[in-house]
């Protein structure tokens, strides 16, 4: 081919991102079955992972392209952003390519010179194997794509013929891969990076899990959910739900030692203890030092599904390991940045992939590391997160029951410690302002004076308590509440905060079967006079640590330390901060209840407060949400 007619694999336009050069409707749509090096479902042969591929036809045999992949166990069960996989022949999915790929990644990035791959993870949809909820099999089924495009794994055009004549080769790929996804999908991306696999250049985990233990049993607790006893889905229940029944085939659950029985034993629902064989395998942030991929992390500070306990320690570990990283934090729930900050998100994601997969020197890594949405919906860029200038400030409770900065406490060291008492009970997290100053038998509620200036909280609040309990294994819960009129975010029962409008937007090119049109979303907010800034809890039998179940002696004092969920929120001047402590809340499953005595003098609330005004901290306002 002459130089004059040579097709460019990509071209960066004047707006700083790769341009649309290729026809989406004419793109190559194909699928392969990638062989894993083990038999996860015990059927006597190594498992095959189904991967659906779409790539530019114009570059086939002309230039190699990188891969953007979204691995998921949900393609048969749940929509991915209101889209599902649709097959050319729905009555024979095993041998049919897709005509619709969920969400916008294919429509937007394939015309720009990328391939998009969507694998069904182990044991789900059209993949063989056993779904082990973020464990070794799950992650291996995702890494299989990276191995295949780098020539380290075999793949076949059909699932019933493993002959050399039926081998599929990824000679169209550069070997560079990005993994992206929200929730479970993004958690898989975290797990992939934790293995240090070669060829995975970057991951974009959105509202994703970095430690499965902290999702199922935060601080040793049992969350309220769908199980018969009111508990959260456990790994073995979830695996049963996700396990493929395609073509009438139910994968085996008895495969030892890490099948259904092993997951039930390893999950340890009864004692909720962290153990290395099971939960350690699913603790991705513990392997930050092994990452070879950069990380672009996105999360909602009010996400009550995948909560902020998945962010703070993970983000810190990445920094300590020197992993190239970027973070966006918005004020909503289990929501996608595509809906939160659409135009800036798509452009930034485009630039991120251009840099890490195509090697484009676009300066994205020279820009501020953190972009955070403030209480007014304005995005501000910072050099780091928690924001620069954040310092821990200690608060305590006076003998009269008010929340005050610790340096203003006037209690004498010789004065006997005051003791507060509250009775057993399961309460709502938010005490209304009209009840805030009334006596309460079932909670300790300490309200502060109106703040003289804005208090920008950025990071992880902490509470130290010295308590007595009447039950050896119960819960202790803490809420940080703001009292004062404001336009606060409201989370719906699906734990999301965005509302779709009738207005729609299109992102990328279309085909007759695949039109990337999505509703414009706006935040669900309400003018209220009270708001839960953040919360935390602990199972008292894990007060000494999460690896051992140690029921506490009843009627004896013991110390408890609780990290509240990390946040980034500004409490307004003139508003009041309040600390609420109770036995149990409706966020947690019903457990044995307990009365508590609290040593007021020993109580300390530590708040990470920025000591520099927000306007001075911000490197540059990044623009309002679009």
N, C-alpha and C positions, 0 to 999 in steps of 0.2 A: 504494500500500500504506500503510495507516495506521501511525502510530508504534507502536501496540500490537502489531501483527503483523509489524513489520519484523524480518527475520532478521539477527542479528549475524554478521559475517564471522569474528569470533573473540571469545573471552572468556578473560581470565586468571583462574584460580582461586585459591583460598586458598593453594595450594602454590607459587604464583609462576610457573606455566607455563600455556600455553593449554590449555583443556579440550576434551574430546571433545564436539563438538556435532553431528557429521554422520555419516551412515551409510556405512560403507565398502563394504558389499555392494552398495549402490545407486549407488555413485560412477560418474561418466562415465568410460568407458574408450575412448580413441580414439587415432588415430595420424595423423601427417602426414608429408609428404616436403618438406623444406625445401631450397630451391635455393641452391647456392653460386655465387659470382660467377666461377667458373672451371671448366675441364674438366680434372680431375686425372687421369683415366684414358685420355685421348686417344681417346674414342669419338665425338667430334664434337658433344657437347652438355654444358652445365653439369651438374655432379654434383648428385644429390639425396641428402639425409641423412634417414634414417628416424628419427623420434622418437616413442616411445610415451608416452602421457599418461594420467594418472589424476587426477581432480579432484572436489571435492564437487558432487554434483548439486543439492543444496539452494541453492547459491549461483549456479547458472547463470542469467545474466540478472538477478541480484539484486545481487551484489557481486563485485568483482574479487579475485583471490587471487594471492599470490606463488608462485614456482617454486623447488623444490628439485630439482636435477638431478644424476644420476650418469652421466656419459658413459663409455663403455667400448668397447674393441675386442673384448671377451671374451664378449659375450652369446651368440655362436654356438659358441664354442670351449670356454670354461671356466665352471664354476659361479661365481656371486658369493655367497659364504658358503653354499655347498651348495644354492643355488637357481639355476634357469635361467628364462629367459623361456619361457612357455608360451602358445601362440596358440589362439584359439577354433577355428580351422581349421588344423591343422598341415600339411595338404596344400596350403594356399594362404596362406602366411605374409604374402606381399606385400599381401594385401587383408584381413587379419584383425587384429582388436585382440587384446591380451593378456588372458588370464584369470589369469595369475600374473606378478607383477612381483618380480624377485629382491630378497631381503633385506627388512628391516623398514621402510624409509623410508616406503613408501606406506601400509602398514597403520597405522603410528603417526601420521604427519603429516597425511594426507588428512582424517581425522576432526577434526583440529584447525584446518582451514581453509587448508591448503596444497595446491598441485598438485605432483605428482611427475612428472618427465620423465626418461626413460631413452633417450638417443640412441645409435644404433650409429655409431661414429666412421668416418671416411672409409675406404671400401674394405672394411669389415668387415660381416659379417652381412647386413642388408638395405639397406645404404647403398652408393651408387655411389662411385667415386673410387679413390684409391690410398692405402694405409696407409703413412705415411712416418715412423712411430715417433717421435711427439712433435714432428714438424716442422710446417711451415706448413699443410699440408693437414689434419693431425690437429687442430690447434688451431682452424683455421677451421671445421671441421665441428662443433666444440663451441660456438664462438661463434655459429654459425648459429642456435642456439636462443635465445640472448640477443637477437640481432638481430631474429628473427621476433617474439618477444613484445613487442618495442619498436617494431614497425612498420617495421623497416629491411630486411627480407628477405621474399621470397615463399615461400609454402608451398602444397601441393596435397594434396587428400584421397586421391588415388591417384597412382601413379608414372608412368602412361602418358598422362596428360592434363594439359597445362600451360596450359589455357585459363583465362580469367578466371572462367568459370562454375564451375570446379573449385578456385578459390582457397580456402584455409583461413585464417581470421583468428583471432588470439589476443585477441579482445575481452574475454575472461574474465580476463586477466592484468593485474596492476598494473605489470608491467615490471621488477619487482625479482626477481633471481635469485641463488640460492646454488648453488655447485658443490661436491660432496663425493665422496669415493671413496678407496679404498685402493689402494696400489701404482700400477699404470698409470693407473687412474681418477683417483687423486689427483694424479698427475703432470700429467695433462691440465688439472686445475683450476689448478695452478701456472702452466701455460702460458697459460691463458685470462687470468689476472690480469696476466701479464707484458705482455699487449697493451694494457692500460689500457682495456678495453672498457667503455662506458657501460651501466649496468644490472646489471652483476655486482657485487653488494653485499658478498659475503663468499665465502671458500672454506674448506674443511675438508680439507686434504691429510693422509691417514693413511698412514704408511709410504711416502711418495711421493718422487719424484725431483725435485730442483730444478736439476740439471745432468746431462744425459744422458751427457756425457763421463765424469763421475766415477762413473757406474754401470758403463759399459762398460770404461773404462780408468783406474781410480783410480791417480793418480800415474804414468800412462803404462804401467801393467802390463796384462797379459792374464790375466783370471781363468780359473780352471779351469771347464769347462762341457761342453756337448753337441756342439760342433763336431767334425769329423773329426780335427782336430789337437789336440783337448783343450781348445780355447779356449771362452770364453763365447759364447753367441748374439750374433752381430753384427747391426746394424740390418737389413741386407738379408735375412739368414736369418729373422729374427723377422718381418719384413714378409711374407715368403712364407708363413710359418706362419699369420699372422693374416688374410691377404687372403681375401676372401669367395669361396666357391665356390657360394653360394646359387643355386638354380635352374639349376645347371650352368654358371654364368658365371664364368670366371676372369678377374679384372681384368688389364689389361695391365701388364707389368713393364718395357716398353721405352720408356715415355714419357720423352722427354728434356726438360730436362737433369736433372730431379730424380726420375726413376723408379728402377727397380732398379739400373741401371748407375751412376747418379749417387750412390745411397746407398752402393754398394760402394766407389766411389772416395772419397767424402766421409768415410766411416767410417775409412778408412786403417788397416786392421787390421795391415798389415805394420809400420808405424812408430808407430802409436798416438799420433799428434800431434794436439793441439788445433788446429783451424782455424776461422776465423771464419765462412766460408760455411756449413759443415755443423754443427759442434758449437756455434758461437755462436748459431745459430738455435734450438738446443735448450738454451740456458743461460738458464733463466727467472730465476734470482736476479740476473743481471746487469741485469735490468730492474725491480728493486724500486722504483726511483724513479717508475716509470710506473703502479704499482699504484693502483687506485681501490677495490679490495676489501680488506676486513679479512681476517686470516688466523688460523685456529685450527689449529695444527700439532700432530699427534700422532705419536709415534715410539717404537720400542723400542730401548733402548741396546744390546741384543744381537742386533739384526736384521742378519743376514749376507747378506740379499738386497738390500734397499735399506738401505745402511749409514748410519752416523751422519755420514759425510762429506757427506750431503745436507742435514744439519741445521745444523751450527755456522755456516758462512759465510752460509747463507740466513737464519738467524735474526738474525745480526748485520746483514746488509744491510737486512732489514725494519726493524730498529730505527733504523739510520742514516737510512733514508728516511722515518721517522715513520709507518710503516704501523701502524694499530691491530692488536694481535696478542695471542695467547694460546698457551701451549704446555703439553702434557702429555708427560711422558717416563715410560715404564714399563720394567721390567727384563727384558722378554721379547724375542721375536724378531719375525718378520713376522706379527704377530698384531693382531687388531682390538680396539679399546677396548671394543666391545660385549661381548666375551668376557673382557676383562681386569678391567674395573671397571663392570659392567653398569649398575646402578641410577644411580650418579652420572654415568655417561657419558650415558645417555639424557636425564636431567633437564638436565644442562649443555648438551647439544646443543640441546634444546628451547628453553632460555632464550637461547642464542646466536642461533638462528634467529628467535625472537620479537623480539629486540632489533634485529637487522640487517635483517630482512625486513618485520616488522610495526611497527617503531618503538616497541616496548614499553620503557618506562623501568624496567627490572628490576634495575639496578645491576650487571650482570655486568661492565661495563667498569671499575667501581670496585674490583673484587676483585683479589687477587694475580694477576700475569701468569702465573706458572709453578706447575705442580703436578707434583711428582716423586715417584715411588715409590722408597723406600729399600731397603736390602739385606734388611730384615725384612718387606717387603711392605706397609709403612705409607706412605700418601701424605701428603706435606707440601707446604704452599703457601709460595711465596717471592715476593718483590717483583720478582725478575728471574731470568734464567738466562744464563750460569752463576750459581750462587747468590751472594748478597751476601757480601762478605768473602773471595772467592777471590783468591789471589795465586799467581803463578808461583814455584815453588821449583826450583832447579837441583840435580841429582844427578850424580855422576860415579862412576868406577870406580878403586879403589885399585890400586897396583902388585901387590897380592896377589890382585886379582880380585874384590873385594867391592863391592857397590853401596852408596854412602853419600851423604848430603847434601853438596853441593859445598863448603860452608864448612868441612867437616871433613877435606877432602883435605890431606895433608901434603907433597905433592910440591913440591920446590923448582923455581922457575922455571929454574934452571940445570941441573937434572937432566935427562938425556936422556929423551925420551919413551919409555915402555914401548909395545911393540907386541904385539898379539894376532894370532894367525893361525887361520883355520878354512878347511877345504877345501870344495870344491864339493859340493852335495847338495840334495836336496828332502826336507825333514823335516816331521814333524807339528808343529803349532803349540805343543802343550803337552808340555813335558818333565816326566815324573812326579817327585814329590818324592824318591822313592827313588833317582833318578838325578841329582838336581839338583847334588849336591856331588862328583860324579865328573868326571874329565877328559873333555872332548868334542873330537873332531877336526872335527866338521862344524857347530859353532855356538860362539858366544861366549855364555856364561851367567854373569851376575854376580848373586849372591844377597846381599841385605842382611841386617842383624841384625833381630831381632824389633822391631816398632814399639813405642815407649813409649806411644803414644796412637792413637786412631782417626785415619785419614787420609781425609778426604772429598774425593775427586777430582770436580771439576765443570768440564767444558770439554774442551779439546783438548790432550793431551800432545804433546810435540815432542822429536825427537832430532836432534842435530847430530853428524855423523861426518866423520872424515877417513880415507879408505881408499885402498887399492890393489887393483885387480882384474886377473885374468888373461884376462877376456873383455870386449870393448868394449860389448856390449849384453846385460846379464843383469839379474837381480833382486837386490834387497837387502831383507830382511824383518826386522821388529822386532816383538816381543811383550812386553807388560808382564804379568807373571805374579804372582799372589798364592799364597803357600804358607801353609797353615794350615787347620785343619778348619772346614768350613762347609757350609751347605745351598745349593749353587750351582745356578743355572738350567742346564738341559740343552737344547740345540737339536737337533731331530730332522733327518733328511735333507732334509725339506721346508723347513727353516730356520724352523720355528715351535717354540714352547715351551709351548703349551697343549694339554692333553689333554681331549677331550670325555668327559663322564660319561653314564650312562644317564638321569640326571635332566634334565628339559627345562624351559624357560621360554617363555612366550608374550609377545610385545611388540606390542601394537596389536590392532585388530579383524581379523576373518577374513571370508572368503567360502568357499563350498564348495570352490573350486579353489585358494585362496591362504590358507594357515594359517601365520602367522608364529611357528612353534614351533622353537626351537633348543636344542641341548644346552648344559647348564651346563658350563663348562670350568674346569679347575684347572691351575696351573703344573706343569711337569715339572721337578722338582728332585731332587738327589741329594747325599747326604753324601759329600763328597770332601775331599782335603787339598791340592788344587791347582786353579787356576782362571785362565783367560786373562781379564784385566781388559779389555784392548783390544789392538789390533794395528795395524800399518801396514806399508807396503812402497813401493818405488819401482823403476822401471826405470832403470838407471844411465845409459842413453842420454838420459834426460830429467832428469838431475840438475841441469842448468843451466836447465831450463824445459820446459814441456809443449808449446809451440808449435813447437819445432824438435827434430828427431831428431839428436842429436849423440853418436855413439859415443865412449866415453871412451878415452883412451890407456891401453894395458895397461902395467902395471908402474910407473905414475906416481901420485903422491898427488893426490886430488881431494876436494873437500868435497861433502857430501850433507846435505840437510835434509829430514826426513820428519815430516809431521804424522800422528800416529796418529789413529785414529778417535775422535771425541769420546765422552765417557762421563759418567755420573754414578753413582758407586759409592764406598762406604766400605770401605776396607781396615781390618780389625779390629786393634785393639791386640794385640800378641803375635804377629801374623802377619808374614810376611816379604814384601817386594817383590823381584822379580827382573826383570832386563832380559835378554832373549834376542835375539841377532842372528844371522842365518843367510843363506845364499845364496837359498834358495827354500823354499816350503812347499806343502803339498797344497792350499791355498786358491788357488794360482796355477797357470796352465798351465805345462807343461814348456817351458823355454826353454834356450838355451845356458847351461851352468853355468860357475861361476867360483870359484876360490879368492879369499880376501880377506885382506888385512892391515888391521888397525884401529889407528889412533893413539889409544891409551888416554887420553893426557893431553888430547887435543882433544875427547874424547867428552863430550857434555852431554845429559842427559835433563832436560827441563823438565816439571814436573807442576803442573797447576792445582789447588792444595789450598786448601780453605776454612779460613781462620784462626780462624773463630768456631765453637764447637760447634754441631752440627746442631740441637739443641733450641733454641738461642738464635737461629739463623738463621731457622727456620721461623716464618712469620707465624701459622699456625694449622694443626694437623694436620687434614687433610681427610677422615680416616676410612680404615679399612682397605678393601682391595679387596672388592667384593661380587660 
